Amino acid sequence: MCEVGTRPALAGDRGESPAGAAGDKCRDMGEQPIFTTRAHVFQIDPSTKKNWVPASKQAVTVSYFYDSTRNSYRIISVDGAKVIINSTITPNMTFTKTSQKFGQWADSRANTVFGLGFSSEQQLTKESGRETPCSTRTSSVNGTDDEKASHGGSADAHLKSENDKLKIALAQSSSNVKKWETELQTLRESNARLTSALQESAASVEHWKKQFSECKEENDQLRNKIEELEEQCNEINKERERNAQLSRRLQELESELQDKEQELEELRKQGEILPQLMSECDSVSQKLQAAEKKNRDLEEKVRTLRTDVEESKQRQNNLKTELKNFLDVLDGKIDELHDFRQGLSKLGTDN
């Protein structure tokens, strides 16, 4: 019965919105409204060709127009600023009643099937009475109260009101087109900025990769240095052990010295052996001094090694901190790149 095939010629040729093109087409062709009703509009799911998809959230106004110059009929339905039906009747169209309150017809030009759901079977009967596309305006009315009223003054006023609403909707649609063009230009500029940011991000990632490689190499060097320091620490422990042994030996020598002093006290009484005892005392003193000197040298070396170990540990901690900060920054950059890719994917899907 009906068809939306005129939509490409209306909206595409002049770069207009469907709503604005449909309204201009009605005015240019001299179409006059002859009947208006309300119904729920559906379209067949293009993927399954079986399920119905609602074209409007609620019942909308469905208007029928007649072009006396071409002797043709057309059905138009507007939901806000959106044209959901713009179908010209052709002789090969048939309105099929599939239930008490639902009817459908195929539109070959729009490559879809429209469906109308009415609140009562009476309204569907009035709709199905318009199956013949070449019928005159008088024969298209089946004599019911609503259709007879379409010839009266109140119906003309109602249709004029609906036509005014359509004009307002078409004007709103034209305003929306300009708004959408502005938003599209904004999106294009944003896309260009995002592309530039992506390129900069890629360059930054390469820079961080290079810096990470350098840090890794430096970390390996520090690890080798730590191993060397650990070996030095082992040597220090050995020196400490030797120093402890020397300390114990020193205590032993001090004990021996005390014994020698006691013996010296006794030997003082023995003058003939005094030079020998003094010589032994000098020898022990020299040994003691040499041991003390060696002990001081060992203690100085231990302090030096401790300082080196502390400095090495400090450098290692600083390096670990810098490496952790770098990894945190790298993770943030990776997250930003992931969010950016999702944004680009969503932008591509929206476009």
C-alpha positions in Angstrom: 0.0 0.0 0.0 2.7 2.5 1.0 6.4 3.2 0.2 9.3 5.3 1.5 11.3 5.0 -1.7 11.2 8.7 -2.4 13.5 9.4 0.6 16.8 9.2 -1.3 15.7 11.7 -3.9 14.3 14.0 -1.2 17.1 14.0 1.4 20.2 13.0 -0.6 20.0 15.1 -3.8 19.8 18.4 -1.9 21.7 17.6 1.3 18.7 18.0 3.5 17.4 16.1 6.5 14.7 13.5 5.8 12.1 15.5 7.7 12.8 18.8 5.8 13.0 17.0 2.5 9.7 15.2 3.0 7.9 18.4 4.0 9.3 20.3 1.0 8.2 17.5 -1.2 4.6 17.7 0.1 4.5 21.5 -0.6 6.2 21.3 -4.0 3.9 18.6 -5.3 0.8 20.3 -4.0 -0.2 17.4 -1.7 -3.1 18.0 0.6 -3.8 16.1 3.9 -6.9 13.9 3.7 -6.8 11.7 6.8 -4.9 11.5 10.1 -4.8 8.8 12.7 -2.5 7.6 15.5 -0.7 4.3 15.5 2.5 2.5 16.7 5.0 2.3 13.9 7.2 -0.7 13.4 9.9 -1.7 10.8 11.0 -5.3 10.0 14.5 -6.2 11.4 16.8 -5.9 8.4 19.1 -8.7 9.8 16.5 -11.3 10.6 13.6 -10.2 8.3 11.3 -11.7 10.9 11.3 -9.6 14.1 9.6 -6.2 14.3 11.6 -3.2 15.6 9.7 -0.2 17.0 10.3 3.0 15.0 8.7 5.1 17.8 8.5 4.8 21.5 4.8 5.6 21.6 1.9 6.0 19.2 2.5 8.8 16.7 0.5 10.7 14.2 0.2 9.0 10.8 -1.0 11.4 8.0 -2.3 10.6 4.5 -1.8 13.1 1.6 -3.3 13.2 -1.9 -1.5 14.9 -4.9 -4.2 15.9 -7.4 -1.7 16.8 -10.1 -0.3 13.2 -10.1 -3.4 11.5 -8.7 -1.1 9.7 -6.1 -1.3 9.1 -2.4 1.5 9.3 0.2 1.8 8.4 3.9 4.0 10.5 6.3 4.6 10.1 10.0 6.9 12.3 12.0 8.2 11.6 15.6 9.5 14.9 16.8 12.1 16.0 14.2 12.5 12.5 12.8 10.5 11.2 9.8 9.8 7.6 10.4 7.4 7.0 7.4 7.6 8.7 4.0 5.9 6.2 1.7 4.3 6.8 -1.7 1.5 4.5 -2.7 2.1 2.4 -5.8 -0.3 0.0 -7.6 1.6 -3.1 -6.6 1.5 -2.4 -2.8 -0.9 -4.3 -0.6 -1.8 -3.6 3.0 -2.1 -6.9 4.8 -4.1 -7.3 8.0 -2.1 -9.8 10.2 -4.2 -9.5 13.4 -7.2 -7.6 14.7 -5.1 -4.5 15.5 -2.0 -4.8 13.3 -1.3 -4.5 9.6 1.7 -4.3 7.4 3.0 -3.5 3.9 6.2 -3.9 2.0 8.1 -0.9 0.6 10.5 -2.1 -2.2 12.1 1.2 -2.8 13.1 1.6 0.9 13.9 -2.2 1.1 11.8 -2.6 4.2 8.5 -3.6 5.6 6.4 -1.2 7.7 3.9 -2.2 10.3 1.1 -0.2 12.1 -0.4 -1.1 15.4 -3.7 0.4 16.2 -5.6 0.8 19.5 -8.8 -0.8 18.0 -9.8 -3.1 15.2 -12.0 -0.3 13.8 -9.0 1.9 13.1 -7.2 -1.0 11.4 -10.3 -1.6 9.3 -10.3 2.0 8.1 -6.6 1.6 7.2 -7.1 -1.5 5.3 -9.9 0.2 3.3 -7.2 2.1 1.5 -5.5 -0.9 -0.2 -6.3 0.3 -3.7 -3.8 3.0 -4.6 -5.6 4.4 -7.5 -8.9 5.0 -5.7 -10.2 8.6 -5.5 -10.4 10.5 -2.3 -14.1 9.8 -2.0 -13.8 6.1 -2.5 -10.9 5.8 0.0 -13.2 6.8 2.8 -15.2 3.8 4.0 -17.9 5.8 5.6 -16.9 5.5 9.2 -17.3 8.5 11.6 -13.7 9.4 11.7 -13.2 9.4 7.9 -16.5 11.3 7.3 -15.3 13.9 9.6 -12.2 14.4 7.4 -14.5 16.2 4.9 -15.9 18.6 7.5 -14.5 21.9 8.7 -13.3 20.5 12.1 -11.2 17.8 10.2 -9.7 20.5 8.0 -8.7 22.5 11.0 -7.3 19.4 12.6 -5.3 18.5 9.5 -4.1 22.1 9.3 -3.0 21.9 12.9 -1.1 18.6 12.1 0.4 20.3 9.1 1.6 23.2 11.2 3.1 20.7 13.6 4.9 19.0 10.7 6.3 22.4 9.5 7.6 23.1 13.0 9.1 19.6 13.2 10.7 20.2 9.8 12.1 23.5 10.8 13.5 21.9 14.0 15.0 19.2 11.8 16.8 21.8 9.7 18.1 23.5 12.8 19.3 20.1 14.1 21.1 19.5 10.7 23.1 22.6 11.2 23.8 21.6 14.8 24.9 18.2 13.7 27.2 19.7 11.0 28.8 21.9 13.7 29.2 18.8 15.9 30.7 16.8 13.0 33.2 19.6 12.3 34.1 19.6 16.0 34.5 15.8 16.0 36.8 16.1 13.0 39.0 18.6 14.7 39.0 16.5 17.8 39.9 13.5 15.7 42.8 15.4 14.2 44.0 16.4 17.7 43.7 12.8 18.9 45.6 11.6 15.9 48.4 14.0 16.7 48.3 13.0 20.4 48.5 9.4 19.3 51.6 10.0 17.3 53.2 11.9 20.1 52.3 9.1 22.5 53.9 6.6 20.1 57.1 8.7 20.1 57.0 9.0 23.8 56.6 5.2 24.2 59.7 4.7 22.0 61.6 7.2 24.2 60.5 5.4 27.4 61.4 2.0 25.9 64.9 3.3 25.1 65.2 4.8 28.6 64.0 1.6 30.1 66.6 -0.3 28.2 69.3 2.0 29.4 68.0 1.7 33.0 68.0 -2.1 32.7 71.6 -2.0 31.5 72.6 0.3 34.3 70.8 -2.0 36.7 72.7 -5.0 35.4 76.0 -3.1 36.0 74.8 -2.2 39.5 74.0 -5.8 40.2 77.5 -6.8 39.1 78.8 -4.1 41.4 76.7 -5.4 44.2 78.1 -8.9 43.7 81.6 -7.4 43.8 80.8 -5.6 47.0 79.3 -8.7 48.5 82.7 -10.4 47.8 84.4 -7.5 49.4 82.0 -7.9 52.4 83.0 -11.6 52.6 86.6 -10.4 52.7 85.7 -7.9 55.4 84.1 -10.7 57.5 87.2 -12.7 57.1 89.3 -9.7 58.2 87.0 -9.2 61.1 87.4 -12.8 62.1 91.2 -12.5 61.9 90.9 -9.2 63.8 89.0 -11.1 66.5 91.7 -13.7 66.6 94.3 -11.0 67.0 92.2 -9.4 69.7 92.1 -12.7 71.6 95.8 -13.1 70.9 96.4 -9.6 72.2 94.5 -10.4 75.4 96.5 -13.5 75.7 99.7 -11.4 75.2 98.4 -8.9 77.8 97.9 -11.8 80.2 101.4 -13.1 79.3 102.7 -9.6 79.8 101.3 -9.5 83.3 102.9 -12.8 83.9 106.1 -11.5 82.5 105.9 -8.4 84.7 105.5 -10.7 87.7 108.5 -12.6 86.5 110.3 -9.3 85.9 109.7 -8.4 89.5 111.2 -11.6 90.5 114.0 -11.3 88.1 114.9 -7.9 89.3 116.4 -9.6 92.2 118.4 -11.6 89.9 120.7 -9.0 88.3 122.6 -11.4 86.2 119.6 -12.2 84.1 118.2 -8.7 83.9 119.5 -7.8 80.5 118.0 -10.9 79.1 114.7 -10.2 80.6 114.7 -6.7 79.3 115.6 -7.9 75.8 112.6 -10.3 76.0 110.4 -7.4 77.2 111.5 -5.2 74.3 110.8 -8.0 71.9 107.3 -8.5 73.3 106.6 -4.8 73.2 107.6 -4.6 69.6 105.3 -7.5 68.8 102.6 -5.8 70.7 103.1 -2.5 68.9 103.1 -4.3 65.6 99.9 -6.1 66.5 98.3 -2.9 67.6 99.3 -1.2 64.4 98.0 -4.0 62.3 94.8 -4.0 64.3 94.4 -0.2 63.6 95.0 -0.8 59.9 92.4 -3.5 59.9 89.8 -1.3 61.7 90.5 1.5 59.2 90.0 -0.9 56.3 86.8 -2.2 57.9 85.4 1.3 58.2 86.3 2.1 54.6 84.6 -1.1 53.4 81.5 -0.3 55.5 81.3 3.2 54.0 81.6 1.7 50.5 78.9 -0.8 51.3 76.5 1.9 52.7 77.1 4.1 49.6 76.5 1.2 47.3 73.2 0.3 49.1 72.1 3.9 48.9 72.8 4.1 45.2 71.0 0.8 44.7 67.9 2.1 46.7 67.9 5.3 44.6 68.1 3.3 41.4 65.3 1.0 42.5 63.1 4.1 43.4 63.8 5.7 40.0 63.1 2.4 38.2 59.8 2.0 40.1 58.8 5.6 39.3 59.6 5.0 35.6 57.5 1.8 35.6 54.6 3.7 37.2 54.8 6.4 34.5 55.1 3.7 31.8 52.0 1.9 33.2 50.1 5.2 33.2 51.1 5.9 29.6 50.0 2.4 28.6 46.6 2.9 30.3 46.2 6.3 28.5 47.1 4.7 25.2 44.5 1.9 25.9 41.8 4.5 26.8 42.7 6.5 23.7 42.4 3.5 21.5 39.0 2.7 23.0 38.0 6.3 22.4 39.1 6.0 18.8 37.2 2.8 18.4 34.0 4.2 19.9 34.4 7.4 17.8 34.7 5.2 14.7 31.6 3.2 15.7 29.6 6.4 16.3 30.7 7.9 13.0 
